[in-house]
């Protein structure tokens, strides 16, 4: 029993090693700073990716290749991971002007580019 009392008194008098509240708060603060930096980097990467997709959509659609195809109606086609919906219709009930609307979306249906232009109906490819 004497050994047990000596052991317990030795353990009770021994200083407990641990972290103070200030040290714990500093560790939490450092972790929060690291996570916020990582989140801002990830958001910037996502924004850059969306910008690249929009640029790809703008560069891929060439309106001059459809200059002579002014038949009113809607056509949809997919290419290079982009879905292009092109529609031609009469502009404000005028017979000699058409409006071309182009909607380019990504694979998941997110709109990347919307373009509209007015086209005279009796246009030759050689005339500007």
GROMACS elastic network, one bead per residue, 0.5 to 0.9 nm:
[ bonds ]
;  ai    aj funct       b0    kb
    1     4     6  0.50748   500
    1     5     6  0.63460   500
    1     6     6  0.86478   500
    2     5     6  0.51879   500
    2     6     6  0.61857   500
    2     7     6  0.85500   500
    3     6     6  0.50942   500
    3     7     6  0.60434   500
    3     8     6  0.85845   500
    4     7     6  0.50401   500
    4     8     6  0.60996   500
    4     9     6  0.85426   500
    5     8     6  0.51446   500
    5     9     6  0.60421   500
    5    10     6  0.84045   500
    6     9     6  0.52636   500
    6    10     6  0.60645   500
    6    11     6  0.86226   500
    7    10     6  0.51332   500
    7    11     6  0.62136   500
    7    12     6  0.86681   500
    8    11     6  0.50576   500
    8    12     6  0.60534   500
    8    13     6  0.85343   500
    9    12     6  0.50759   500
    9    13     6  0.60772   500
    9    14     6  0.84874   500
   10    13     6  0.53095   500
   10    14     6  0.61798   500
   11    14     6  0.51394   500
   11    15     6  0.83827   500
   12    15     6  0.78784   500
   12    16     6  0.89431   500
   13    16     6  0.89803   500
   19    22     6  0.80970   500
   19    23     6  0.60764   500
   19    24     6  0.66514   500
   20    23     6  0.53013   500
   20    24     6  0.64530   500
   20    25     6  0.87743   500
   21    24     6  0.51551   500
   21    25     6  0.61899   500
   21    26     6  0.86254   500
   22    25     6  0.51106   500
   22    26     6  0.61386   500
   22    27     6  0.86558   500
   23    26     6  0.51145   500
   23    27     6  0.62561   500
   23    28     6  0.87189   500
   24    27     6  0.51409   500
   24    28     6  0.63028   500
   24    29     6  0.86582   500
   25    28     6  0.50803   500
   25    29     6  0.61288   500
   25    30     6  0.86738   500
   26    30     6  0.62038   500
   26    31     6  0.86304   500
   27    30     6  0.51691   500
   27    31     6  0.62531   500
   27    32     6  0.86928   500
   28    31     6  0.50831   500
   28    32     6  0.61921   500
   28    33     6  0.87065   500
   29    32     6  0.51035   500
   29    33     6  0.62764   500
   29    34     6  0.87240   500
   30    33     6  0.51711   500
   30    34     6  0.62810   500
   30    35     6  0.86928   500
   31    34     6  0.51624   500
   31    35     6  0.61650   500
   31    36     6  0.86139   500
   32    35     6  0.51589   500
   32    36     6  0.60926   500
   32    37     6  0.85980   500
   33    36     6  0.52216   500
   33    37     6  0.62399   500
   33    38     6  0.86633   500
   34    37     6  0.52336   500
   34    38     6  0.62406   500
   34    39     6  0.86892   500
   35    38     6  0.50419   500
   35    39     6  0.61259   500
   35    40     6  0.86794   500
   36    39     6  0.50512   500
   36    40     6  0.62348   500
   36    41     6  0.86635   500
   37    40     6  0.52124   500
   37    41     6  0.62697   500
   37    42     6  0.87104   500
   38    41     6  0.51517   500
   38    42     6  0.62455   500
   38    43     6  0.87097   500
   39    42     6  0.51133   500
   39    43     6  0.61871   500
   39    44     6  0.86251   500
   40    43     6  0.51253   500
   40    44     6  0.61817   500
   40    45     6  0.86432   500
   41    44     6  0.51715   500
   41    45     6  0.62483   500
   41    46     6  0.87531   500
   42    45     6  0.50728   500
   42    46     6  0.62794   500
   42    47     6  0.86844   500
   43    46     6  0.51052   500
   43    47     6  0.61909   500
   43    48     6  0.86338   500
   44    47     6  0.50518   500
   44    48     6  0.61440   500
   44    49     6  0.86027   500
   45    48     6  0.51189   500
   45    49     6  0.62181   500
   45    50     6  0.87611   500
   46    49     6  0.50641   500
   46    50     6  0.63045   500
   46    51     6  0.86329   500
   47    50     6  0.51619   500
   47    51     6  0.61700   500
   47    52     6  0.86425   500
   48    51     6  0.50141   500
   48    52     6  0.61804   500
   48    53     6  0.86932   500
   49    52     6  0.50823   500
   49    53     6  0.63121   500
   49    54     6  0.87682   500
   50    53     6  0.50416   500
   50    54     6  0.62451   500
   50    55     6  0.86116   500
   50   112     6  0.82663   500
   51    54     6  0.51350   500
   51    55     6  0.61656   500
   51    56     6  0.85460   500
   51   112     6  0.89647   500
   52    55     6  0.50895   500
   52    56     6  0.60775   500
   52    57     6  0.85982   500
   53    56     6  0.50106   500
   53    57     6  0.61767   500
   53    58     6  0.86717   500
   53   106     6  0.78810   500
   53   112     6  0.71257   500
   54    57     6  0.50211   500
   54    58     6  0.61857   500
   54    59     6  0.85812   500
   54   104     6  0.89009   500
   54   111     6  0.88589   500
   54   112     6  0.51398   500
   54   113     6  0.64336   500
   55    58     6  0.50893   500
   55    59     6  0.60795   500
   55    60     6  0.84263   500
   55   112     6  0.86612   500
   55   113     6  0.88439   500
   56    59     6  0.51847   500
   56    60     6  0.58982   500
   56    61     6  0.87672   500
   57    60     6  0.52348   500
   57    61     6  0.65083   500
   57    82     6  0.72480   500
   57    84     6  0.89684   500
   57   104     6  0.65410   500
   57   105     6  0.80922   500
   57   106     6  0.86384   500
   57   112     6  0.67186   500
   57   113     6  0.65759   500
   58    61     6  0.59703   500
   58    62     6  0.83156   500
   58   104     6  0.84826   500
   58   112     6  0.84460   500
   58   113     6  0.67227   500
   59    62     6  0.72088   500
   61    65     6  0.88197   500
   61    84     6  0.83024   500
   61   102     6  0.89066   500
   61   104     6  0.85536   500
   62    65     6  0.59610   500
   62    66     6  0.78094   500
   63    66     6  0.55583   500
   63    67     6  0.66754   500
   64    67     6  0.50373   500
   64    68     6  0.84773   500
   64   125     6  0.87945   500
   65    68     6  0.78438   500
   65    69     6  0.85193   500
   66    69     6  0.51488   500
   66    70     6  0.74933   500
   67    70     6  0.69655   500
   67   119     6  0.86334   500
   67   123     6  0.82072   500
   67   124     6  0.84467   500
   67   125     6  0.69249   500
   68    71     6  0.86483   500
   68   123     6  0.79097   500
   68   124     6  0.76978   500
   68   125     6  0.71357   500
   69    72     6  0.88175   500
   70    73     6  0.87038   500
   70    88     6  0.65254   500
   70    89     6  0.84908   500
   70    98     6  0.76743   500
   70   100     6  0.83902   500
   70   119     6  0.84619   500
   70   121     6  0.72264   500
   71    88     6  0.67092   500
   71    89     6  0.80225   500
   72    87     6  0.71107   500
   72    90     6  0.73439   500
   72    98     6  0.81702   500
   73    86     6  0.83383   500
   73    87     6  0.55114   500
   73    88     6  0.53962   500
   73    89     6  0.65020   500
   74    85     6  0.70992   500
   74    86     6  0.56765   500
   74    88     6  0.64995   500
   74    89     6  0.86738   500
   75    84     6  0.82187   500
   75    85     6  0.58472   500
   75    86     6  0.53791   500
   75    87     6  0.63140   500
   75    88     6  0.89863   500
   76    83     6  0.71514   500
   76    84     6  0.56356   500
   76    86     6  0.62907   500
   76    87     6  0.86002   500
   77    82     6  0.84576   500
   77    83     6  0.59051   500
   77    84     6  0.54418   500
   77    85     6  0.66449   500
   77    86     6  0.86262   500
   78    81     6  0.67296   500
   78    82     6  0.55730   500
   78    84     6  0.60486   500
   78    85     6  0.87268   500
   79    82     6  0.53416   500
   79    83     6  0.65509   500
   79    84     6  0.78950   500
   80    83     6  0.84658   500
   81   105     6  0.89217   500
   81   106     6  0.65253   500
   81   107     6  0.57090   500
   82   104     6  0.66470   500
   82   105     6  0.58325   500
   82   107     6  0.60079   500
   83   103     6  0.81252   500
   83   104     6  0.56685   500
   83   105     6  0.51767   500
   83   106     6  0.61974   500
   83   107     6  0.68676   500
   83   109     6  0.80157   500
   84   102     6  0.69369   500
   84   103     6  0.58536   500
   84   105     6  0.65606   500
   84   106     6  0.89599   500
   85   101     6  0.81103   500
   85   102     6  0.56804   500
   85   103     6  0.51518   500
   85   104     6  0.63868   500
   85   105     6  0.83730   500
   86   100     6  0.70823   500
   86   101     6  0.57671   500
   86   103     6  0.65280   500
   86   104     6  0.85947   500
   87    99     6  0.81752   500
   87   100     6  0.57409   500
   87   101     6  0.52895   500
   87   102     6  0.65144   500
   87   103     6  0.88100   500
   88    98     6  0.65549   500
   88    99     6  0.56983   500
   88   101     6  0.64878   500
   88   102     6  0.88937   500
   89    97     6  0.88067   500
   89    98     6  0.55181   500
   89    99     6  0.55450   500
   89   100     6  0.67507   500
   89   101     6  0.85610   500
   90    93     6  0.60174   500
   90    94     6  0.63592   500
   90    95     6  0.66881   500
   90    96     6  0.80442   500
   90    97     6  0.62706   500
   90    99     6  0.60945   500
   90   100     6  0.89021   500
   91    94     6  0.56627   500
   91    95     6  0.78039   500
   91    96     6  0.84983   500
   91    97     6  0.57595   500
   91    98     6  0.50336   500
   91    99     6  0.54297   500
   91   118     6  0.77668   500
   92    95     6  0.87684   500
   92    97     6  0.85257   500
   92    98     6  0.87536   500
   93    97     6  0.86883   500
   94    97     6  0.58782   500
   94    98     6  0.78953   500
   95    98     6  0.77891   500
   95   121     6  0.78942   500
   96   119     6  0.86279   500
   96   120     6  0.58787   500
   96   121     6  0.50421   500
   96   122     6  0.70588   500
   97   118     6  0.67352   500
   97   119     6  0.57193   500
   97   121     6  0.53261   500
   97   122     6  0.85092   500
   98   117     6  0.84612   500
   98   118     6  0.58166   500
   98   119     6  0.51682   500
   98   120     6  0.62191   500
   98   121     6  0.62118   500
   99   116     6  0.68690   500
   99   117     6  0.57465   500
   99   119     6  0.60312   500
   99   120     6  0.87004   500
  100   115     6  0.80369   500
  100   116     6  0.54918   500
  100   117     6  0.53926   500
  100   118     6  0.63656   500
  100   119     6  0.72451   500
  101   114     6  0.74112   500
  101   115     6  0.57671   500
  101   117     6  0.68202   500
  102   113     6  0.79023   500
  102   114     6  0.57196   500
  102   115     6  0.50952   500
  102   116     6  0.63038   500
  102   117     6  0.89384   500
  103   111     6  0.71737   500
  103   112     6  0.77952   500
  103   113     6  0.59800   500
  103   115     6  0.66162   500
  103   116     6  0.88980   500
  104   109     6  0.89590   500
  104   110     6  0.86618   500
  104   111     6  0.60950   500
  104   112     6  0.56608   500
  104   113     6  0.51469   500
  104   114     6  0.64074   500
  104   115     6  0.86061   500
  105   108     6  0.77369   500
  105   109     6  0.53473   500
  105   110     6  0.53028   500
  105   112     6  0.51777   500
  105   113     6  0.70073   500
  105   114     6  0.88835   500
  106   109     6  0.52290   500
  106   110     6  0.53155   500
  106   111     6  0.65041   500
  106   112     6  0.66505   500
  107   110     6  0.74428   500
  109   112     6  0.89289   500
  111   114     6  0.75844   500
  119   122     6  0.87626   500
  119   123     6  0.78621   500
  120   123     6  0.58615   500
  123   126     6  0.84880   500
  123   127     6  0.70441   500
  123   128     6  0.85753   500
  124   127     6  0.54896   500
  124   128     6  0.82524   500
  125   128     6  0.76273   500
